[in-house]
């Protein structure tokens, strides 16, 4: 399981909120496009 899959799973299971997923973008774990795919929200820097 890669980082994108982990973050998506954590978000879908309610373990991570949108801010936590945004932190994964900042850390370089996922891309801005992957953030949008996971959360349905446009990443706003």
C-alpha positions in Angstrom: 0.0 0.0 0.0 1.5 3.3 -1.1 1.2 6.6 0.8 -1.8 7.8 -1.4 -3.7 4.6 -0.6 -2.9 4.9 3.1 -4.0 8.6 3.3 -7.2 7.8 1.3 -8.0 4.9 3.6 -7.4 6.9 6.8 -9.7 9.7 5.5 -12.5 7.4 4.3 -12.5 5.6 7.6 -12.7 8.9 9.6 -9.3 8.6 11.1 -8.0 11.7 9.3 -9.8 15.0 8.7 -9.3 17.4 5.8 -6.5 19.3 7.6 -4.6 16.1 8.2 -4.8 15.2 4.5 -3.6 18.8 3.7 -0.6 18.1 6.0 0.2 15.1 3.9 0.4 17.4 0.8 2.8 19.7 2.7 5.0 16.7 3.7 5.1 15.5 0.1 3.2 12.3 0.8 0.5 13.1 -1.8 0.0 15.6 -4.6 -2.5 18.5 -4.8 -4.5 16.4 -7.3 -4.5 13.4 -5.0 -5.8 15.7 -2.2 -8.7 16.7 -4.4 -9.4 13.1 -5.3 -9.4 12.0 -1.7 -11.3 14.9 -0.1 -13.4 16.3 -3.0 -12.1 19.7 -2.0 -9.8 22.0 -4.0 -6.5 22.5 -2.1 -6.0 26.1 -1.3 -2.5 27.1 -0.4 
